[in-house]
Amino acid sequence: MADAIFDLLVIGAGPGGYVAAIRAAQLGMHVGCIERESLGGTCLNIGCIPSKALLESSELLHQAQTTFQRHGIQTGGVELDLGGMMKRKEGIVKKMTAGIRGLFRKNKVTHMEGTARLQGNGTVAVESSRGTETFQARRILIATGSSPIELPGLAFDGEHILSSTEALSLSTVPEKMIVIGAGAIGLELGSVWSRLGSEVLVVEFLDRITPPMDREMSDLLQKSLEKQGLGFRLKTRAESAEVKEAKVQVRMAAGEETVEETCDKLLVAVGRRPNTEGLGASEAGLELDDRGRVVIHERFETNLEGVFAIGDVVAGPMLAHKAEEEGVAAVELMAGKAGQVNYDAIPNVVYTDPELASVGLNEEELKEKGVDYKVGKFPFMANGRAHSLDAIEGQVKVISDAKTDRLLGLHILGSRASDLLAEGVLALEFCASSEDIARTMHAHPTLSEAIKEAALAVDNEAIHI
Ligand code: NAI
């Protein structure tokens, strides 16, 4: 006998699950959301939000130490209070988690603490300190997210060999940190600890950093990070690590050569894997692909009738906003609405300084697809606001179709590129041309004028270069 009956049971309260639960409740469903840890999932507790808090704090410290004088500000001695910085970060997370609890109350979503297990026929067992309870639902939405990949030979010990979770909460600044993986996590957390005083070396298997991004933009970011003091070892595969007397010895292969490096902390950021353990996937007969992701068919439905899945646990980029959009679309479709996700307009941001932000296709992808395209670029060096902000690094790259001028991609390396990118996402959604962007009035003086100028540059009409 089930303890309660729901229209929808959402498993996981990360940005995919909690947003889907709220939207479903708005649409009139009786919704329960099961979460084994804190509300908000990886993003809010040990991912996007705490990392952005530390990135902001460490950037301010770095500015106070290096660039304030250029503004005519003498600070005297500036010191790091790492405990204070961590406390601020934790305070933000606490506030945001409480915010979700409030939203659940407001929308009458039932929050259940515990680990959910599929039992078949719309039944979910929830294990918690209260024991096992059973719930019945007309539909189940799996939004269990992902966890850091652990490499054989480089197993996390939480003290010296770290995942992103521990690297967000160190109590002292390591003298030397090696980061394995030049993706978003490696570069963002590498930047934090570098700004706080660590010597940081990033080891990357490929011959470039931030692989899904436009190559030229990634190379420019690498140069900026090198100027800030981050070291890079590309075309190098980390193979194993050993902890000896509180130091980590890392063995790496660079072609035929074996290299060893020693550090105080090793951060392994080589991607994430879908969370399906404990879900009862095999007993329930839930179809997974060769990478352990839940296979979804039309309308986000799995091979089990009435069981749906979204976010990091299914295929596609592991991004909070992609999970959110999928969650909303999935429950709207359940409610008979026309929910949809535009997978061609997923923004992607790396929050380094400068930030690297991208939407649509990059030059490498267009070449591979054989599409004829035009490119317009504009450097922030030629933008007045960038000078007043002391943020002249980077450039904007607009790519449009050679024949139709339809926008194909927007790539921005620069200060607040994350926020600037929204214009490109909207332009792609509206099938705008580069001329549409070029003829749109942009406020002066703003960084966004660089996007207009890059759009003008597509037809060699930029004014300020
Ligand atoms: P990633 O998949 O983005 O990058 C991992 C890198 O590690 C790759 O470049 C890969 O070539 C390299 N690598 C793998 N094995 C290696 C080895 N043995 N030695 C050297 N290099 C090796 O993974 P990351 O940064 O851990 O991020 C995981 C997911 O989380 C991604 O999907 C990412 O998009 C997402 N994320 C997004 C953020 C954002 O939007 N700002 C922030 C943090 C994570």
Boltz pocket constraint, residues with backbone or C-beta under 6 A from the ligand:
constraints:
  - pocket:
      binder: B
      contacts: [[A, 48], [A, 151], [A, 180], [A, 181], [A, 182], [A, 183], [A, 184], [A, 185], [A, 186], [A, 188], [A, 203], [A, 204], [A, 205], [A, 206], [A, 208], [A, 210], [A, 211], [A, 236], [A, 237], [A, 238], [A, 239], [A, 268], [A, 269], [A, 270], [A, 271], [A, 272], [A, 317], [A, 318], [A, 319], [A, 348], [A, 349], [A, 350], [A, 351]]
      max_distance: 6.0
